[in-house]
Amino acid sequence: MEFMAKIPRVEITDQALKVLKIEAALSGLPQKEALEDLILRGASSRTLELVAITPALDKVEDMEEKPVIPKKEVKPAPERGSVTNEARSALAYILAELEAGREPTSREAAEKVGLTPTGLGMMLSKAGIKAQNTRRDLKAVKIYTKPMIARIKELLGTN
């Protein structure tokens, strides 16, 4: 029995096969080369970068089982001084309310500093402060809660 190299096989839809046949005919290439060209032209720049830096694998199965994808860099939470003045003012208001035993809504905090609740939420979420969804008077609202006090003090530098 003769050893035969394993040829990778991929199932494609009838429409994709039709496109491949037309592309091969228009380009004058064999279907195999036309397919390779289509794949390479359609690959994202990130994928092409990975191909360039990834050593060739002996087996196609290795890549299917363990994809080599670089991990995204995780940015640490912003430190003191990295929040905007509006966010700092909102945090001071939120902290005062929480220490007084009230849980302010995102709308209340945003109005205090002249921002929209969405804008304030985006600013504060970058610093790790996210309002929690709840219901008040049968309405859905987002509130800042007591467990956030430590993080707010850390951001304001009032530990």
Secondary structure, 3 states (H helix, E strand, C coil): CCCCCCCCCCCCCHHHHHHHHHHHHHHCCCHHHHHHHHHHHHCCHHHHHHHHHCCCCCCHHHHHHCCCCCCCCCCCCCCCCCCCHHHHHHHHHHHHHHHCCCCCEHHHHHHHHCCCHHHHHHHHHHCCCCCEEEEECCEEEEECCHHHHHHHHHHHCCC
